[in-house]
């Protein structure tokens, strides 16, 4: 079976596009704009998470689990990690049933906490 030259060009273009992105990064990397609303994320965090985490300032929850600012400033806890973790939380964290929009809001809030200041 013979393939047309057009298919070969399409495949070559696809391979070139994939190899041109740094480390094969996708469009949904941390460099992509965040879709969530950080204010809604903060409200969700204060409602659902402040029972175990310090969410904002020193009087915004308990210290039974790492403070959100500590999590947000940990380079290994990037947006992709947070999305995955919040989609499938595991003990000792409570089993939350968050919508995709709520997860994006929380990721946006973590991003805000990661910024200096």
ZASEMI-73035 format. One line per field, with one value per atom (N, C-alpha, C): residue number from 1; residue in one letter; atom name; x, y, z. Coordinates in pm, whole numbers, plus 50000, padded with zeros to 5 digits. Each point is the difference from the previous one (the first is absolute). Layout:
# residues N
num <- NUM, ... $
residuo <- A, ... $
atomo <- CA, ... $
east <- X, ... $
north <- Y, ... $
up <- Z, ... $
# end
This chain:
# residues 117
num <- 1, 1, 1, 2, 2, 2, 3, 3, 3, 4, 4, 4, 5, 5, 5, 6, 6, 6, 7, 7, 7, 8, 8, 8, 9, 9, 9, 10, 10, 10, 11, 11, 11, 12, 12, 12, 13, 13, 13, 14, 14, 14, 15, 15, 15, 16, 16, 16, 17, 17, 17, 18, 18, 18, 19, 19, 19, 20, 20, 20, 21, 21, 21, 22, 22, 22, 23, 23, 23, 24, 24, 24, 25, 25, 25, 26, 26, 26, 27, 27, 27, 28, 28, 28, 29, 29, 29, 30, 30, 30, 31, 31, 31, 32, 32, 32, 33, 33, 33, 34, 34, 34, 35, 35, 35, 36, 36, 36, 37, 37, 37, 38, 38, 38, 39, 39, 39, 40, 40, 40, 41, 41, 41, 42, 42, 42, 43, 43, 43, 44, 44, 44, 45, 45, 45, 46, 46, 46, 47, 47, 47, 48, 48, 48, 49, 49, 49, 50, 50, 50, 51, 51, 51, 52, 52, 52, 53, 53, 53, 54, 54, 54, 55, 55, 55, 56, 56, 56, 57, 57, 57, 58, 58, 58, 59, 59, 59, 60, 60, 60, 61, 61, 61, 62, 62, 62, 63, 63, 63, 64, 64, 64, 65, 65, 65, 66, 66, 66, 67, 67, 67, 68, 68, 68, 69, 69, 69, 70, 70, 70, 71, 71, 71, 72, 72, 72, 73, 73, 73, 74, 74, 74, 75, 75, 75, 76, 76, 76, 77, 77, 77, 78, 78, 78, 79, 79, 79, 80, 80, 80, 81, 81, 81, 82, 82, 82, 83, 83, 83, 84, 84, 84, 85, 85, 85, 86, 86, 86, 87, 87, 87, 88, 88, 88, 89, 89, 89, 90, 90, 90, 91, 91, 91, 92, 92, 92, 93, 93, 93, 94, 94, 94, 95, 95, 95, 96, 96, 96, 97, 97, 97, 98, 98, 98, 99, 99, 99, 100, 100, 100, 101, 101, 101, 102, 102, 102, 103, 103, 103, 104, 104, 104, 105, 105, 105, 106, 106, 106, 107, 107, 107, 108, 108, 108, 109, 109, 109, 110, 110, 110, 111, 111, 111, 112, 112, 112, 113, 113, 113, 114, 114, 114, 115, 115, 115, 116, 116, 116, 117, 117, 117 $
residuo <- X, X, X, X, X, X, X, X, X, X, X, X, X, X, X, X, X, X, X, X, X, X, X, X, X, X, X, X, X, X, X, X, X, X, X, X, X, X, X, X, X, X, X, X, X, X, X, X, X, X, X, X, X, X, X, X, X, X, X, X, X, X, X, X, X, X, X, X, X, X, X, X, X, X, X, X, X, X, X, X, X, X, X, X, X, X, X, X, X, X, X, X, X, X, X, X, X, X, X, X, X, X, X, X, X, X, X, X, X, X, X, X, X, X, X, X, X, X, X, X, X, X, X, X, X, X, X, X, X, X, X, X, X, X, X, X, X, X, X, X, X, X, X, X, X, X, X, X, X, X, X, X, X, X, X, X, X, X, X, X, X, X, X, X, X, X, X, X, X, X, X, X, X, X, X, X, X, X, X, X, X, X, X, X, X, X, X, X, X, X, X, X, X, X, X, X, X, X, X, X, X, X, X, X, X, X, X, X, X, X, X, X, X, X, X, X, X, X, X, X, X, X, X, X, X, X, X, X, X, X, X, X, X, X, X, X, X, X, X, X, X, X, X, X, X, X, X, X, X, X, X, X, X, X, X, X, X, X, X, X, X, X, X, X, X, X, X, X, X, X, X, X, X, X, X, X, X, X, X, X, X, X, X, X, X, X, X, X, X, X, X, X, X, X, X, X, X, X, X, X, X, X, X, X, X, X, X, X, X, X, X, X, X, X, X, X, X, X, X, X, X, X, X, X, X, X, X, X, X, X, X, X, X, X, X, X, X, X, X, X, X, X, X, X, X, X, X, X, X, X, X $
atomo <- N, CA, C, N, CA, C, N, CA, C, N, CA, C, N, CA, C, N, CA, C, N, CA, C, N, CA, C, N, CA, C, N, CA, C, N, CA, C, N, CA, C, N, CA, C, N, CA, C, N, CA, C, N, CA, C, N, CA, C, N, CA, C, N, CA, C, N, CA, C, N, CA, C, N, CA, C, N, CA, C, N, CA, C, N, CA, C, N, CA, C, N, CA, C, N, CA, C, N, CA, C, N, CA, C, N, CA, C, N, CA, C, N, CA, C, N, CA, C, N, CA, C, N, CA, C, N, CA, C, N, CA, C, N, CA, C, N, CA, C, N, CA, C, N, CA, C, N, CA, C, N, CA, C, N, CA, C, N, CA, C, N, CA, C, N, CA, C, N, CA, C, N, CA, C, N, CA, C, N, CA, C, N, CA, C, N, CA, C, N, CA, C, N, CA, C, N, CA, C, N, CA, C, N, CA, C, N, CA, C, N, CA, C, N, CA, C, N, CA, C, N, CA, C, N, CA, C, N, CA, C, N, CA, C, N, CA, C, N, CA, C, N, CA, C, N, CA, C, N, CA, C, N, CA, C, N, CA, C, N, CA, C, N, CA, C, N, CA, C, N, CA, C, N, CA, C, N, CA, C, N, CA, C, N, CA, C, N, CA, C, N, CA, C, N, CA, C, N, CA, C, N, CA, C, N, CA, C, N, CA, C, N, CA, C, N, CA, C, N, CA, C, N, CA, C, N, CA, C, N, CA, C, N, CA, C, N, CA, C, N, CA, C, N, CA, C, N, CA, C, N, CA, C, N, CA, C, N, CA, C, N, CA, C, N, CA, C, N, CA, C, N, CA, C, N, CA, C, N, CA, C, N, CA, C, N, CA, C, N, CA, C, N, CA, C, N, CA, C, N, CA, C, N, CA, C, N, CA, C $
east <- 50084, 49916, 50088, 49973, 50078, 49927, 50079, 49944, 50028, 49909, 50020, 50108, 50068, 50101, 49940, 49871, 49936, 49999, 49975, 49998, 50140, 50102, 50137, 50031, 49956, 50022, 49923, 49878, 49922, 50068, 50047, 50068, 50130, 50075, 50124, 49971, 49894, 49963, 49958, 49926, 49958, 50120, 50093, 50120, 50082, 50010, 50074, 49933, 49867, 49929, 50019, 49996, 50019, 50142, 50097, 50139, 50036, 49928, 50030, 49955, 49901, 49956, 50097, 50033, 50099, 49955, 50082, 49974, 49866, 49955, 49873, 49884, 50017, 49896, 49874, 49888, 49873, 49950, 49889, 49940, 49948, 49980, 49943, 50107, 50121, 50106, 49975, 50084, 49986, 50018, 50064, 50020, 49870, 49903, 49872, 49923, 49918, 49920, 49909, 49980, 49914, 49854, 49918, 49859, 49916, 50052, 49920, 49998, 49913, 49985, 50059, 50109, 50068, 49915, 49910, 49912, 49901, 49943, 49911, 50080, 50124, 50087, 50027, 50023, 50023, 49875, 49883, 49875, 49982, 50027, 49991, 50098, 50121, 50103, 49959, 49947, 49957, 49884, 49914, 49884, 50040, 50074, 50029, 50131, 50098, 50137, 50050, 49937, 50051, 49986, 49928, 49992, 50132, 50086, 50130, 50119, 49980, 50110, 49985, 50112, 49999, 49982, 49892, 49966, 50059, 49983, 50052, 50102, 49960, 50088, 50010, 50069, 50027, 49877, 49887, 49879, 49890, 50038, 49902, 49977, 50022, 49980, 50082, 50028, 50083, 50131, 50091, 50129, 50012, 49885, 50001, 50064, 50002, 50059, 50083, 50083, 50086, 49918, 50050, 49933, 49996, 49895, 49986, 50118, 50049, 50112, 50123, 50023, 50113, 49982, 49879, 49972, 50019, 49945, 50004, 50143, 50089, 50137, 50094, 49947, 50078, 50003, 50116, 50007, 49945, 50002, 49949, 49848, 49937, 49854, 49947, 50031, 49958, 49852, 49949, 49858, 49957, 50083, 49964, 49988, 50094, 49994, 49872, 49971, 49882, 49872, 49991, 49880, 49982, 50107, 49993, 49962, 50066, 49974, 49857, 49950, 49865, 49893, 50037, 49907, 49985, 50110, 50002, 50073, 49940, 50070, 50011, 50098, 50018, 50027, 49971, 50020, 50142, 50015, 49901, 49906, 50012, 49911, 49860, 49900, 49861, 49970, 49911, 49959, 49904, 50050, 49918, 49948, 49886, 49946, 49988, 50112, 50007, 49974, 49933, 49980, 50132, 50008, 50121, 50019, 49890, 50009, 50052, 49953, 50047, 50148, 50042, 50143, 50082, 49955, 50072, 50004, 49891, 49998, 50103, 50008, 50099, 50142, 50023, 50133, 50037, 49905, 50027, 50034, 49931, 50029, 50140, 50036, 50136, 50103, 49971, 50093, 50018, 49891, 50011, 50085, 49981, 50079, 50149, 50030, 50140, 50078, 49929, 50066, 50065, 50113, 50065, 49910, 50013, 49927, 49898 $
north <- 49882, 50118, 50124, 50090, 50123, 50116, 50086, 50120, 50119, 50092, 50119, 50087, 50081, 50092, 50097, 50033, 50093, 49944, 49871, 49939, 50009, 49975, 50010, 50142, 50101, 50139, 50034, 49950, 50026, 49939, 49877, 49934, 50073, 50043, 50072, 50132, 50069, 50125, 49979, 49893, 49969, 49970, 49920, 49968, 50125, 50088, 50125, 50086, 50009, 50082, 49944, 49869, 49938, 50023, 49981, 50016, 50146, 50093, 50142, 50051, 49933, 50046, 49950, 50082, 49962, 49876, 49898, 49873, 49940, 50028, 49946, 50058, 50118, 50060, 50023, 49985, 50019, 50142, 50031, 50133, 50025, 49895, 50017, 50002, 50037, 50006, 50116, 50010, 50108, 50137, 50007, 50128, 50050, 49911, 50039, 50086, 50091, 50081, 49912, 50041, 49923, 50032, 49895, 50018, 50034, 49975, 50018, 50141, 50020, 50128, 49985, 50071, 49983, 50043, 50096, 50042, 49890, 49936, 49886, 49886, 49981, 49897, 50025, 50126, 50034, 49970, 50036, 49972, 49850, 49921, 49853, 49949, 50052, 49955, 50033, 50119, 50038, 49912, 49962, 49917, 49854, 49941, 49856, 49963, 50087, 49960, 50056, 50107, 50068, 49917, 49890, 49911, 49932, 49988, 49933, 50086, 50095, 50081, 50146, 50069, 50145, 50044, 50067, 50034, 50134, 50101, 50134, 50040, 50091, 50048, 49901, 50040, 49909, 49955, 50070, 49963, 49950, 49939, 49963, 49849, 49928, 49856, 49936, 49872, 49930, 49958, 49953, 49955, 49847, 49931, 49854, 49946, 50081, 49962, 50119, 49981, 50111, 50123, 50119, 50123, 50008, 50060, 50012, 50074, 50106, 50075, 49910, 49910, 49906, 49906, 49950, 49911, 50077, 50121, 50080, 50035, 50016, 50039, 49882, 49879, 49879, 49974, 50009, 49985, 49866, 49896, 49871, 49995, 50100, 50005, 50100, 49975, 50090, 49980, 50076, 49994, 49860, 49931, 49865, 49905, 50011, 49918, 50030, 50129, 50039, 49951, 50015, 49950, 49851, 49926, 49855, 49964, 50064, 49969, 50035, 50116, 50042, 49917, 49941, 49911, 49868, 49952, 49871, 50014, 50073, 50016, 49866, 49988, 49876, 50032, 49905, 50026, 50047, 50083, 50040, 50111, 50047, 50107, 49944, 50082, 49961, 49977, 49908, 49972, 50109, 50094, 50109, 49963, 50049, 49981, 50138, 50045, 50135, 49995, 50101, 50012, 50044, 49989, 50048, 50149, 50074, 50145, 50031, 49926, 50023, 49966, 49894, 49964, 50112, 50052, 50109, 50125, 50026, 50113, 49981, 49879, 49972, 50010, 49950, 50009, 50147, 50083, 50143, 50063, 49958, 50053, 49958, 49873, 49956, 50081, 50028, 50080, 50137, 50063, 50132, 49991, 49894, 49984, 49976, 49949, 49971, 50125, 50108, 50123, 50070, 50067, 50071, 50110, 50022, 50111, 49960 $
up <- 50000, 50000, 50000, 49909, 49987, 50067, 50069, 50062, 49910, 49999, 49918, 50062, 49920, 50054, 50102, 49985, 50093, 50142, 50016, 50134, 50061, 49920, 50049, 50047, 49926, 50039, 50127, 50012, 50121, 50122, 49987, 50111, 50035, 49900, 50026, 50072, 49957, 50065, 50145, 50024, 50136, 50089, 49950, 50077, 50027, 49902, 50018, 50106, 49998, 50099, 50141, 50013, 50132, 50049, 49914, 50043, 50025, 49942, 50020, 50136, 50060, 50132, 50104, 50099, 50101, 50077, 49997, 50069, 49961, 49879, 49956, 50079, 50058, 50084, 49919, 50063, 49933, 50020, 49936, 50012, 50140, 50081, 50133, 50109, 49966, 50100, 50095, 50103, 50097, 49936, 49884, 49934, 49938, 49981, 49942, 50099, 49948, 50091, 50085, 50124, 50089, 49969, 50000, 49966, 50122, 50120, 50120, 50053, 50098, 50067, 50140, 50028, 50129, 50119, 49981, 50110, 50037, 49899, 50027, 50061, 49955, 50058, 50146, 50035, 50141, 50083, 49948, 50073, 50019, 49897, 50012, 50105, 49997, 50094, 50143, 50020, 50135, 50047, 49907, 50036, 50025, 49907, 50004, 50066, 49999, 50035, 50132, 50050, 50118, 50127, 49994, 50116, 50028, 49899, 50017, 49958, 49909, 49946, 50041, 50015, 50003, 49855, 49974, 49862, 49959, 50083, 49968, 50104, 50085, 50106, 50116, 50106, 50111, 50079, 49988, 50073, 49907, 49888, 49899, 49991, 50106, 49998, 50109, 49984, 50098, 49936, 50082, 49947, 50003, 49987, 49998, 49871, 49896, 49871, 49953, 49899, 49954, 49960, 50033, 49957, 49847, 49949, 49856, 49937, 50066, 49943, 49986, 50095, 49992, 49882, 49983, 49886, 49869, 49995, 49877, 49958, 50097, 49967, 49982, 50007, 49976, 49849, 49935, 49855, 49949, 50082, 49953, 50003, 50060, 50008, 49897, 49875, 49894, 49966, 49905, 49965, 49957, 49924, 49956, 50120, 50095, 50120, 50078, 50020, 50077, 49934, 49867, 49930, 50022, 49986, 50019, 50143, 50096, 50140, 50038, 49956, 50036, 49928, 49887, 49930, 50073, 50058, 50069, 50134, 50096, 50129, 50072, 50085, 50075, 50146, 50088, 50144, 50027, 50098, 50100, 49955, 49877, 49955, 49980, 50032, 49982, 49852, 49973, 49862, 49955, 49923, 49949, 49862, 49967, 49866, 49936, 49944, 49942, 49851, 49949, 49855, 49937, 49870, 49930, 50021, 49997, 50021, 50140, 50101, 50136, 50014, 49934, 50002, 49936, 49887, 49935, 50088, 50072, 50092, 50111, 50055, 50105, 49946, 49879, 49938, 49981, 49958, 49983, 50135, 50106, 50134, 50045, 49979, 50033, 49922, 49874, 49920, 50063, 50042, 50065, 50126, 50078, 50123, 49971, 49881, 49967, 49963, 49972, 49958, 50120, 49977, 50111, 50055, 50129, 50061, 50100 $
# end
